[in-house]
Each structure stands twice: as C-alpha cells, then as structure tokens.
Amino acid sequence: MTDVVTVSERKVRETARRRRAAEAVMTGLRAFAKRCGGHFIVFGSVAQQRLSFDSDFDVIVDVPPEQEVAAVEFVEDLCRQHDLPADIHLRSQVSERLLARIAGHSVILP
C-alpha cells in the first residue's frame, strides 16, 4: 500500500529540509569568514526565521577584494551541496539603500 503525501505535508517537509540546509550553510560560512577575515550578511527569510518551502538563501559577501571570487564560489558550492537556491551579492556592489533596508533584519557571520 502506498502512503499518500499531501501537498501541504510536502511543503512542511521541504520547509524543514531548507531550514536544516540553511543552518548547515551558515555554519560553513562562519568558518570561511573566520579564515579569510571577512563577513557574510545573511538577510531575507533565513535571517528573519520565516523560511518556507520555496525560500532561497539571501547573502551579501563582505570579504577582502582578493577573496571575493573564492567566497562567492564557496557560497555557490555550499548551497548547491544542500540543494538550497542562493541569491548572492557582493558588498562592493550593493547599494547603501539595500543595506539600510536590511539593517536590523540580518545576521552577520561570523
């Protein structure tokens, strides 16, 4: 006999999976930031603890210029490993308007 899984239950399961994935990604980013002397600014649904079944991982990479490419690739790889869509921005290219909008609603790693 096959168990029937409702759409609602699939959404609940995917939300839980994405929450675990986001925590794992944040753990990896903390370690990377400590090694390179930079930061990752996580914002959006992950930072506000309102992640859902279709949320992505919003992050601003704030590392020394010579580390930017490696840091972006690290975020991409880590998110891919955890099957978590990512929206990645470089601090050097982010507007002050965005930073002001997410101030107080973000998590700075490490």
N, C-alpha and C positions, 0 to 999 in steps of 0.2 A: 504494500500500500504506500502510495506517495503522499508525503505531507504537503499540504497546501500552505504556501507562504504568501501572505497578502502584501500588497504594495506598501501599505502602512508599516508592516513589520520589516520589509526590505529597507525602507527609509530609516527606520530606527537602527537597524544593524549597520547600515552604511554610515550613519552619523557616528555611532560608537567607534567604528573602524577608523574613520577620519580623525576623530579625537585622539585615538591612540597613535595614529600616524603623525599628527601634528606635534604631540609630545615627544615622539622619537626624533623628529626633525629638529625641534627646538633644543634637545639635548646635544645633538650633533653640532648645531650652530654655536652653542655656548662654547664647546671645546675648540672649534675652529677660531672663533673670535678671540679666545684667550691666547691661542698660538700666534695669531697674526697681529694682535694689538688693535683690533677694530671692534665694531659692533654690528649687530643685526637688529633692525627695528621691525618688530612684528606688529601688524595692525589688522584692522578688519575683524571678521567674525572670530578668528582664533584668539586674538588679544582680548576681545570683549566676551569671550566664553559663550558665544552664541552660534558656534559652529553647527552646521546642518549637513544633511546628506549630499548637498551639492556645493558646499563651500570650497574655496581654494585657500591657498596659503599666501597671504599678502606680506611681503617683506621688502625692507629697504636695506641695501648693503652699504654699510658705512665703514670702509676699511681704507688703509693707505692705498694710494693710486696704483702702486706696483702689485697690489694683492687683489684688485678688483676682478680681473678675469678669473683667477683661481677661485675667488669667493663665489662669484655667480655660477661657475661650473659646479662648485661644491653644492650649492643650494639646489641646482637643477638635478644633479645626480641623486642627492638625498631624497628629494621629493619624488623622483622617478622610482627609486627603490621602494618607497612607501605608497606608491600609486596615489599621490596627492598632487592635484594640479597646483601650479605655483604662478604667482604674479610678482615678478622680481623687478625692483627698481634700484638704480644706483643713486646714492646720496648726492653725488656730484651733479646729477641731472634732475633731481627732484625739486619742485618749486617750494618756496617758503610757504606758499598758500596751503599746499598739501601737508607740510609739516605742522603748520598751525592747526589745521583741521583735525589731525590725529593726535595732537598733544593731549595727554591725559587719557588717551584711549589706546595706548600702545604698550608693548613690552619691549624693553631694551635688553638685548642679550650681549655679553654675559651678565 
